[in-house]
């Protein structure tokens, strides 16, 4: 309770409140337009946040992040087209409900489920982040090296159908992270005599290119008029509350799964949605209705993916380890303002942490209120043509890339990543491991060098400390379980 009161004092400024509102509205808009992704727009806004105070800057990006997951349900339910990638399962039951004239009820269920999941996620952050930060205080270089390695392994294994491709992209990201000036030995690494590479591959242009500008190329390549007509049917934007009360167990189970999955790097919304939906169907009294307009399926999907939004920040705040590309962007904001995520942040900046808690709570309230009363106007966003959006994003991408350091080379880097990202999207190869490799790779290498330096080059340093040994065992178990599951699956397919 003390943290909430302290946070209210931090948030009670015009800058923070406006950042929350603007971020939430932008996020809902992004989610409502099929083809746009929050990662791309967050990447474009990232350079702008560097000129802001830390709390307003982070609140703006979190508003976009959280609001997009809410808004993604609108086209998923009305058009059978996910507004965000994580809204795929929302189409399974949301669209059939809309087809039989219950669109308003389906949207109400989605909004209410998202709101409840979001609140539970924030309270899990308030509870777990300080506890885990106390554990992180006992970490040394060996522990952080193993934690970074575990995070990278989870990111790769989370792409179950594209593990080899994800591993290759992670390796590419780690390689890119080594480019620049090695301060340990004062030598240039893979710069090829180019002075603009001395500081390494900048994160912001890379993120803008991979996620924003590559998506702009996808939208620009679309042919014909891709605008869609949508209509609202049914009545009662508050009926979803009663549906959640009838399925309380599904809500609690889905929210709990979302919180847990948010702690695992690379798993996030996709894993939580899949498991929540599967369990909801398994324990339902009417499993045959799933996929044909079952409110339980819609509740499980929307509750679980929004329960991830705050819990995914726990590894970042407690350990300084981003769980996905979006958290890597937040890490960039932290670092620019010299706010180093980890256990010391809770001691040195308790007011910032508390303000972050309250900002997340207010973000959910703002988005839920806005959607409840403004959906009839928001649905018009689904009619905007993709090519217009693509051209707009491309221009903003170049502006955002240039505005960080005012260097033309950053624009060229963003363009290179955009072309590469476009190729990856066309071939369904995951791009997220590149960014996490770019962020976690240098962290892993630096911490490994420090650990080996302390141990005099003895590799068993990672096995001599209980926490690092536990993390190492988790890495081996994760890889072993994946290999065993693949062998078992191939045997089953061959029979």
Steps between C-alpha positions, in 0.01 A plus 500: 500500500791736574629443147162601353484819708856593404418426137190721506719793599735430206222456245305810608674719243370620165790344306442149635122512471516626141759233414270228637195632312679563171682166514177314576311669215783431254513138616126447450525659156787272401318190619184601315675522162583157353858480379653728761699367795579674830870417466528709185327807639686470831822495300402822323410668831818377671727793398233744617498350850873568540422871525234441765533435871539127582151438642303679223719335234450150635129568563452606138650177366313286751175672404562407137595146600198436722247690291587305185412167663158641594437649156610188314173333601291741289597381149541145633135493606344715228712398198654163596836675453730532805591861567816379674675164462391389848130544414492190279314286752256785559367444149408138582202593714471876462421500128233225521330702775503808276358302208199395706431860604689516830787728400448746787485218753819345358682835516377554855635159602834578333532842665400377845724194479793715389435745783490228767808330357684830485422587862607157626821535299579837660441366852727205421769749395456695824531177702765301316743762366627619844528139621704391199716812520605389849610167351681682217713687756681173568581450132855529373642501148458122465131515593423787263687323218293184551179702530572675169578162341175353636306794361650450155428126511137565594465748215621241250295211638185715512497495118416131494438477126799717412761409760786467250415833337461667842839364609660638183340842555611499863856421389481785251384735776783392730750555217361847430531576872877440484556769235668817623775593740596235757576703810667205675785493250451836323471327163256537214276201432355450149495873426703462179645846556157669495482767769118490514521139626729579794203535736347177371166433334255751653195334650242760399557493120520121513166473681334760276619322188416145610155568641363830364646556155493132402127496583461816290649312203249220559210747499633681192523171311129433542292534188150631453272664753559312824258711703228298674147590602406424860174527690405477866210274589325412820474714810656542843867600534490402868361149457852356504520557876229242558668251266823527701310448825352178356846374407709613797723190501593553134590862575720413799672208325566700181634800692731278706635335184555841342699621800719188505558503124597866516795405720644270231700677227363447151182324613273789594157553351511219245581228752254630758216522247559149369511335843213706640273424205589131506435467873176698476372260236615195695323603821192646334159334537436575132836452321324438168400869485862620491579645160132565441443800725571380855535789748744287704743481209490875451550558873799264515666660197463865600563453873823308449661727240436814709621330818842496336531876441631588848647168613733503198668800663598301809820349348593846367452686829633230733794367295550748217421224246244590227258215428413615147574767242247742650669480838834557325360835383405588857851403606634755251289773665629397843863505388477841330392654830759299697232294673664158515234227536578250772500474878668839552216678318257406778733656757615808310174587318205367704285795392554412133406135556187602691408748230535223244254284693238774512555589133420142400187500714381829351581381149257209538229729638545753218494237224200315643301822542591626155408176326174462689367836386677559167492165319233613253747759368815290537368230265533748213878464528473153351404660167832681450696368205824317575707682237426839654604371842815341355616823334437695821696250712790499254538878524477493880755216507764706320428802719525291817825337391662832418374689806692295758856595400435719193715270289409394148671166564224412749243538220703264282521249786123521548443452127730196496317343792166588338586315180632206699191504724275504194672188368464333840127582521438370150668171589346480851840513671489657849675835538467541878808282578719748310414784738532285810834369373608860443406588860568180695805389300735776623362456853577127489848551356591777747376310803673183383831686461459646850421161653794331329728787596406460867545121479831522314352340188345206685180403314368312800419836662152462347454165675645597838236759589151364590294755303710486184502120523120499528469726196745281308292192585186683379674570170594133457151384600331744261709383207457132598122531529480666161720235334300220665170651387625529143619138497168385647305704244695363206453144624127560529485644147694206354259243644 
